[in-house]
Amino acid sequence: MNHIKSFVVVSYEAVMNALFSLPRYRLFIFFKITLLRIMGAKVGKGVVIYPGVWVAPGRNLILGNHVDLAKDVLITTSGGVEIGDRTLIGYRTQIISSNHTIPPLGEPFPISGDKHEKIVIGEDVWIGANCIITAGVTIGKGAVIAGGSVVTKNVPENAIFGGVPAKLIKLRE
């Protein structure tokens, strides 16, 4: 049974790697979205997926209408990821819905993520390049996340957050 599971996982990774390395032509985006839907994702209209995007395992993903996933975005979906309409996700951003827990001293770290928490990113959000969005975070409608930020806590609507860890810079006017 482990051999079958390993074969399926490696096959998915090979197809994902080949397909998602293709440019953002409409036909290729159609095939990318089709693979995501086969894996259990819900994908809205007008979604743009640049080359190098990586989504694993694909289930528990909801992409609203006109979401833009820039080059090399990484999304882990075991905990669930929901991205609202008209949201822009910048280059090399990581949206990570699974994480390890820190065991007591003397106990080994788990082999794979063992803490799964949903990430919700609202409508009309702009996440700059090279950001990390951690498990369990909600980013409110209209928020802006400055490039290079690490978001570890919820972000209110219309807030501009930035830094490591990300903090309120100001509210949008």
TORKOL-693312 format. One record per residue (C-alpha): residue in three letters; chain; x, y, z. Coordinates in Angstrom, 3 decimals, decimal comma. Example, Ala and Ser with C-alpha at 12.3 -4.5 7.8 and 13.67 -1.06 7.14 Angstrom:
BEGIN
+------+------+----------+----------+----------+
| code | unit |        x |        y |        z |
+------+------+----------+----------+----------+
|  ALA |    A |   12,300 |   -4,500 |    7,800 |
|  SER |    A |   13,670 |   -1,060 |    7,140 |
+------+------+----------+----------+----------+
***
This chain:
BEGIN
+------+------+----------+----------+----------+
| code | unit |        x |        y |        z |
+------+------+----------+----------+----------+
|  MET |    A |    0,000 |    0,000 |    0,000 |
|  ASN |    A |    2,850 |    2,431 |    0,775 |
|  HIS |    A |    4,261 |    1,795 |   -2,706 |
|  ILE |    A |    0,966 |    2,810 |   -4,309 |
|  LYS |    A |    0,728 |    5,969 |   -2,189 |
|  SER |    A |    4,345 |    6,856 |   -2,985 |
|  PHE |    A |    3,711 |    6,306 |   -6,703 |
|  VAL |    A |    0,624 |    8,543 |   -6,646 |
|  VAL |    A |    2,427 |   11,314 |   -4,733 |
|  VAL |    A |    5,511 |   11,226 |   -6,962 |
|  SER |    A |    3,338 |   11,107 |  -10,097 |
|  TYR |    A |    1,353 |   14,145 |   -8,909 |
|  GLU |    A |    4,593 |   15,992 |   -8,173 |
|  ALA |    A |    5,968 |   15,182 |  -11,645 |
|  VAL |    A |    2,787 |   16,329 |  -13,413 |
|  MET |    A |    2,532 |   19,438 |  -11,204 |
|  ASN |    A |    6,170 |   20,329 |  -11,866 |
|  ALA |    A |    5,870 |   19,908 |  -15,639 |
|  LEU |    A |    2,489 |   21,608 |  -16,022 |
|  PHE |    A |    3,060 |   24,478 |  -13,608 |
|  SER |    A |    6,403 |   25,373 |  -15,191 |
|  LEU |    A |    4,562 |   26,425 |  -18,361 |
|  PRO |    A |    3,995 |   30,133 |  -19,133 |
|  ARG |    A |    0,764 |   31,901 |  -18,272 |
|  TYR |    A |   -0,940 |   31,477 |  -21,635 |
|  ARG |    A |   -4,687 |   31,006 |  -21,341 |
|  LEU |    A |   -4,545 |   27,387 |  -22,560 |
|  PHE |    A |   -1,863 |   26,429 |  -20,045 |
|  ILE |    A |   -3,763 |   28,170 |  -17,231 |
|  PHE |    A |   -6,809 |   26,096 |  -18,203 |
|  PHE |    A |   -4,761 |   22,882 |  -17,769 |
|  LYS |    A |   -3,315 |   24,107 |  -14,440 |
|  ILE |    A |   -6,795 |   24,902 |  -13,114 |
|  THR |    A |   -8,108 |   21,555 |  -14,360 |
|  LEU |    A |   -5,385 |   19,701 |  -12,426 |
|  LEU |    A |   -6,185 |   21,699 |   -9,288 |
|  ARG |    A |   -9,884 |   20,848 |   -9,656 |
|  ILE |    A |   -9,043 |   17,156 |  -10,135 |
|  MET |    A |   -7,095 |   17,362 |   -6,855 |
|  GLY |    A |  -10,174 |   18,811 |   -5,099 |
|  ALA |    A |   -9,647 |   22,574 |   -5,344 |
|  LYS |    A |  -12,421 |   25,054 |   -6,107 |
|  VAL |    A |  -11,218 |   27,667 |   -8,594 |
|  GLY |    A |  -13,109 |   30,779 |   -9,714 |
|  LYS |    A |  -13,100 |   32,580 |  -13,054 |
|  GLY |    A |  -10,224 |   34,640 |  -14,418 |
|  VAL |    A |   -7,544 |   33,103 |  -12,185 |
|  VAL |    A |   -3,976 |   33,727 |  -13,417 |
|  ILE |    A |   -1,231 |   31,252 |  -12,514 |
|  TYR |    A |    2,343 |   32,197 |  -13,397 |
|  PRO |    A |    5,094 |   29,608 |  -13,972 |
|  GLY |    A |    6,613 |   27,918 |  -10,938 |
|  VAL |    A |    3,527 |   27,982 |   -8,696 |
|  TRP |    A |    3,415 |   24,920 |   -6,435 |
|  VAL |    A |    0,201 |   23,730 |   -4,742 |
|  ALA |    A |    0,220 |   20,608 |   -2,602 |
|  PRO |    A |   -1,783 |   18,541 |   -2,015 |
|  GLY |    A |   -4,457 |   20,631 |   -3,801 |
|  ARG |    A |   -7,512 |   19,630 |   -1,797 |
|  ASN |    A |   -8,924 |   22,209 |    0,645 |
|  LEU |    A |   -8,049 |   25,104 |   -1,700 |
|  ILE |    A |  -10,576 |   27,761 |   -2,688 |
|  LEU |    A |   -9,484 |   30,452 |   -5,149 |
|  GLY |    A |  -11,990 |   33,241 |   -5,826 |
|  ASN |    A |  -12,480 |   35,061 |   -9,116 |
|  HIS |    A |   -9,560 |   36,968 |  -10,666 |
|  VAL |    A |   -6,949 |   35,742 |   -8,176 |
|  ASP |    A |   -3,389 |   36,285 |   -9,414 |
|  LEU |    A |   -0,692 |   33,827 |   -8,256 |
|  ALA |    A |    2,690 |   35,263 |   -9,288 |
|  LYS |    A |    5,814 |   33,306 |  -10,190 |
|  ASP |    A |    7,052 |   30,721 |   -7,684 |
|  VAL |    A |    4,177 |   31,044 |   -5,186 |
|  LEU |    A |    3,998 |   28,007 |   -2,859 |
|  ILE |    A |    0,717 |   26,961 |   -1,231 |
|  THR |    A |    0,282 |   24,004 |    1,126 |
|  THR |    A |   -3,389 |   23,162 |    1,505 |
|  SER |    A |   -3,638 |   20,404 |    4,119 |
|  GLY |    A |   -5,063 |   22,852 |    6,657 |
|  GLY |    A |   -7,226 |   24,611 |    4,086 |
|  VAL |    A |   -6,549 |   27,814 |    2,147 |
|  GLU |    A |   -9,203 |   30,241 |    0,961 |
|  ILE |    A |   -8,230 |   33,227 |   -1,201 |
|  GLY |    A |  -10,886 |   35,839 |   -2,015 |
|  ASP |    A |  -11,768 |   37,579 |   -5,265 |
|  ARG |    A |   -9,342 |   40,021 |   -6,909 |
|  THR |    A |   -6,451 |   39,105 |   -4,626 |
|  LEU |    A |   -2,839 |   39,431 |   -5,768 |
|  ILE |    A |   -0,207 |   37,076 |   -4,353 |
|  GLY |    A |    3,334 |   38,336 |   -5,017 |
|  TYR |    A |    6,383 |   36,513 |   -6,324 |
|  ARG |    A |    7,834 |   33,704 |   -4,192 |
|  THR |    A |    5,209 |   34,095 |   -1,448 |
|  GLN |    A |    4,609 |   31,023 |    0,724 |
|  ILE |    A |    1,147 |   30,276 |    2,110 |
|  ILE |    A |    1,708 |   27,430 |    4,547 |
|  SER |    A |   -1,354 |   25,876 |    6,216 |
|  SER |    A |    0,584 |   23,059 |    7,916 |
|  ASN |    A |    3,374 |   23,224 |   10,428 |
|  HIS |    A |    5,317 |   21,099 |   12,883 |
|  THR |    A |    4,708 |   21,331 |   16,582 |
|  ILE |    A |    7,786 |   21,630 |   18,757 |
|  PRO |    A |    8,152 |   18,433 |   20,796 |
|  PRO |    A |    9,576 |   18,330 |   24,304 |
|  LEU |    A |   13,355 |   17,894 |   24,553 |
|  GLY |    A |   14,446 |   14,360 |   23,777 |
|  GLU |    A |   11,497 |   13,597 |   21,477 |
|  PRO |    A |   11,984 |   13,593 |   17,688 |
|  PHE |    A |   10,427 |   16,165 |   15,408 |
|  PRO |    A |    7,602 |   14,775 |   13,274 |
|  ILE |    A |    8,505 |   13,724 |    9,742 |
|  SER |    A |    5,787 |   15,885 |    8,155 |
|  GLY |    A |    3,572 |   18,760 |    9,239 |
|  ASP |    A |    1,305 |   17,696 |   12,067 |
|  LYS |    A |   -0,502 |   20,961 |   12,808 |
|  HIS |    A |   -3,031 |   21,930 |   10,143 |
|  GLU |    A |   -4,865 |   25,258 |   10,369 |
|  LYS |    A |   -6,921 |   27,084 |    7,764 |
|  ILE |    A |   -5,645 |   30,286 |    6,169 |
|  VAL |    A |   -8,236 |   32,792 |    4,952 |
|  ILE |    A |   -7,205 |   35,670 |    2,700 |
|  GLY |    A |  -10,044 |   38,098 |    1,993 |
|  GLU |    A |  -11,124 |   39,884 |   -1,164 |
|  ASP |    A |   -9,070 |   42,676 |   -2,713 |
|  VAL |    A |   -5,909 |   41,806 |   -0,774 |
|  TRP |    A |   -2,426 |   42,538 |   -2,074 |
|  ILE |    A |    0,383 |   40,379 |   -0,708 |
|  GLY |    A |    3,818 |   41,614 |   -1,778 |
|  ALA |    A |    6,715 |   39,469 |   -2,948 |
|  ASN |    A |    8,578 |   37,048 |   -0,687 |
|  CYS |    A |    5,998 |   36,953 |    2,096 |
|  ILE |    A |    5,274 |   34,022 |    4,378 |
|  ILE |    A |    1,710 |   33,484 |    5,586 |
|  THR |    A |    1,607 |   30,991 |    8,468 |
|  ALA |    A |   -1,040 |   28,436 |    9,445 |
|  GLY |    A |   -4,205 |   29,718 |   11,102 |
|  VAL |    A |   -3,939 |   33,317 |    9,870 |
|  THR |    A |   -6,836 |   35,387 |    8,511 |
|  ILE |    A |   -6,065 |   38,429 |    6,357 |
|  GLY |    A |   -9,019 |   40,799 |    6,139 |
|  LYS |    A |  -10,619 |   42,278 |    3,044 |
|  GLY |    A |   -8,655 |   45,118 |    1,441 |
|  ALA |    A |   -5,459 |   44,494 |    3,422 |
|  VAL |    A |   -1,953 |   45,023 |    2,045 |
|  ILE |    A |    1,030 |   42,939 |    3,169 |
|  ALA |    A |    4,410 |   44,565 |    2,509 |
|  GLY |    A |    6,985 |   42,526 |    0,609 |
|  GLY |    A |    9,204 |   40,270 |    2,713 |
|  SER |    A |    6,767 |   40,132 |    5,633 |
|  VAL |    A |    6,072 |   37,112 |    7,824 |
|  VAL |    A |    2,418 |   37,083 |    8,842 |
|  THR |    A |    1,919 |   35,140 |   12,077 |
|  LYS |    A |   -1,235 |   36,865 |   13,380 |
|  ASN |    A |   -4,560 |   37,949 |   11,935 |
|  VAL |    A |   -4,625 |   41,124 |    9,839 |
|  PRO |    A |   -7,718 |   43,358 |   10,068 |
|  GLU |    A |   -9,601 |   44,663 |    7,032 |
|  ASN |    A |   -7,977 |   47,547 |    5,134 |
|  ALA |    A |   -4,786 |   47,360 |    7,198 |
|  ILE |    A |   -1,258 |   47,679 |    5,837 |
|  PHE |    A |    1,040 |   45,228 |    7,614 |
|  GLY |    A |    4,765 |   44,696 |    7,200 |
|  GLY |    A |    7,878 |   43,332 |    8,842 |
|  VAL |    A |    9,117 |   40,196 |   10,573 |
|  PRO |    A |    6,866 |   39,417 |   12,295 |
|  ALA |    A |    4,327 |   41,575 |   10,418 |
|  LYS |    A |    2,826 |   44,469 |   12,388 |
|  LEU |    A |    0,352 |   47,238 |   11,640 |
|  ILE |    A |    1,935 |   50,069 |    9,638 |
|  LYS |    A |   -1,283 |   52,018 |    9,096 |
|  LEU |    A |   -4,851 |   51,690 |    7,905 |
|  ARG |    A |   -5,743 |   52,376 |    4,284 |
|  GLU |    A |   -7,572 |   55,613 |    3,648 |
+------+------+----------+----------+----------+
***
